[in-house]
Amino acid sequence: MGYTAHFRVWRGDANGGGLVDYDVEVNPGEVVLDVIHRIQAEQAGDLAVRWNCKAGKCGSCSMEINGYPRLACMTRMSIYRQDEIINVTPMRTFPVIKDLVTDVSFNFEKLLSIPAFAPPPGLQPGEYRMQQEDVERSQEFRKCIECFLCQDVCHVIRDHEENKKQFAGPRMFIRLAELDMHPLDVADREIAAQEDFGLGFCNITKCCTEVCPAGIKITDNAIIPMKERVVDRKYDPLPFWRRRRRVEERASAQ
């Protein structure tokens, strides 16, 4: 049996805006995106909202629902009381374009700055060989749908706009970890993660892991291992000595 819900949806653009009230019908089994579409169809035809698959796979419909970063297509109305006011706002970390649509180009620019997969020189694509456990380790990170909810909730850039130049964010640390843990990747990503992408800014509050709709353990399986590798590289004397010796051996061989 349906009911009438009270929604407060943020309307505006880069110049400002505010919450607008809507009383809207909700039917059994619906998600927040269904209700947003009904508002758009029946009461606010110019309401801007980004979406695509409506199946939790494209990451397009990221927004904040009652202050919590979520995918609207995966947020069931049944988790809220029928008399509860539902506040829907755009992701706070990124600039607003219009209504619930934000400019997430920051994330793609950061992704482009990460060096691509670098196999050993002379190794041809058909010659790649990996153990299954190595494949499984990186497959978790490939589940990322780039909804950027982890980026939105990360307080390092959410509350400090000035950090965006130095801090890549959780989504990028997943990519760095995926490449760094790849047994065929020879690029030096550990020091770059610290010095170029701001890994040291992260204080592992695990808020990024909590909002990930793909269930990726961003903090435990990507960020913490990367931090440990950086510490080993920079402060453990034995690995440092071994690396230095390898560099000297390569130089003499050339």
QUISUL-V54907 format. One record per backbone hydrogen bond with DSSP energy under -1.0 kcal/mol. NH is the residue of the N-H (numbers start at 0). CO is the residue of the C=O. E is the energy in kcal/mol with one decimal. If there is no record, write none. Layout:
((NH & CO & E) (NH & CO & E))
//
This chain:
((2 & 25 & -2.0) (4 & 23 & -3.0) (6 & 21 & -3.3) (7 & 85 & -3.0) (8 & 19 & -2.5) (9 & 87 & -2.6) (10 & 17 & -3.0) (12 & 15 & -2.0) (15 & 12 & -1.9) (17 & 10 & -2.3) (19 & 8 & -2.6) (21 & 6 & -2.9) (23 & 4 & -2.6) (25 & 2 & -2.9) (29 & 26 & -1.7) (31 & 74 & -2.5) (32 & 71 & -1.7) (34 & 30 & -1.4) (35 & 31 & -2.5) (36 & 32 & -2.4) (37 & 33 & -1.7) (38 & 34 & -2.4) (39 & 35 & -2.4) (40 & 36 & -2.4) (41 & 37 & -2.5) (42 & 38 & -2.5) (43 & 38 & -3.0) (46 & 43 & -1.9) (62 & 69 & -2.3) (63 & 88 & -3.2) (64 & 67 & -2.5) (65 & 86 & -3.4) (67 & 64 & -1.3) (69 & 62 & -3.0) (71 & 60 & -2.1) (73 & 70 & -1.2) (76 & 29 & -2.3) (78 & 75 & -1.4) (79 & 76 & -1.7) (83 & 80 & -1.4) (85 & 5 & -2.4) (87 & 7 & -2.8) (88 & 63 & -2.8) (96 & 100 & -2.9) (97 & 100 & -1.5) (98 & 11 & -3.6) (99 & 47 & -2.0) (100 & 97 & -2.6) (102 & 94 & -3.2) (106 & 103 & -1.4) (108 & 104 & -2.4) (109 & 105 & -1.9) (110 & 106 & -2.1) (111 & 107 & -2.1) (113 & 110 & -1.3) (122 & 119 & -1.9) (126 & 123 & -2.3) (127 & 124 & -1.3) (134 & 130 & -1.7) (135 & 131 & -2.6) (136 & 132 & -1.5) (137 & 133 & -1.3) (138 & 134 & -1.5) (141 & 137 & -1.2) (142 & 139 & -1.3) (143 & 140 & -1.3) (151 & 147 & -2.0) (152 & 148 & -2.3) (153 & 149 & -1.1) (156 & 153 & -1.1) (157 & 153 & -2.5) (158 & 154 & -1.7) (162 & 159 & -2.0) (163 & 160 & -1.5) (166 & 162 & -2.2) (167 & 196 & -2.5) (172 & 168 & -1.7) (173 & 169 & -1.8) (174 & 170 & -1.4) (175 & 171 & -2.7) (176 & 172 & -2.5) (177 & 173 & -2.6) (178 & 174 & -2.1) (179 & 175 & -2.8) (180 & 176 & -2.3) (184 & 181 & -1.4) (185 & 117 & -3.0) (188 & 186 & -1.0) (192 & 188 & -2.1) (193 & 189 & -1.2) (194 & 190 & -3.1) (195 & 191 & -2.5) (196 & 191 & -1.4) (198 & 192 & -2.4) (200 & 197 & -1.9) (201 & 198 & -1.3) (209 & 205 & -1.8) (210 & 206 & -1.2) (214 & 211 & -1.2) (217 & 215 & -2.0) (220 & 216 & -2.6) (221 & 217 & -1.2) (222 & 217 & -2.5) (223 & 218 & -2.9) (225 & 221 & -1.8) (226 & 222 & -2.6) (227 & 223 & -2.5) (228 & 224 & -2.1) (229 & 225 & -2.3) (230 & 226 & -2.4) (231 & 227 & -2.3) (232 & 228 & -2.4) (233 & 229 & -2.5) (234 & 230 & -2.8) (235 & 231 & -1.1) (239 & 235 & -1.5) (240 & 236 & -2.3) (241 & 237 & -2.4) (242 & 238 & -2.6) (243 & 239 & -2.3) (244 & 240 & -2.2) (245 & 241 & -2.2) (246 & 242 & -2.6) (247 & 243 & -2.2) (248 & 244 & -2.3) (249 & 245 & -2.6) (250 & 246 & -2.3) (251 & 247 & -2.2) (252 & 248 & -1.8) (253 & 249 & -1.5))
//
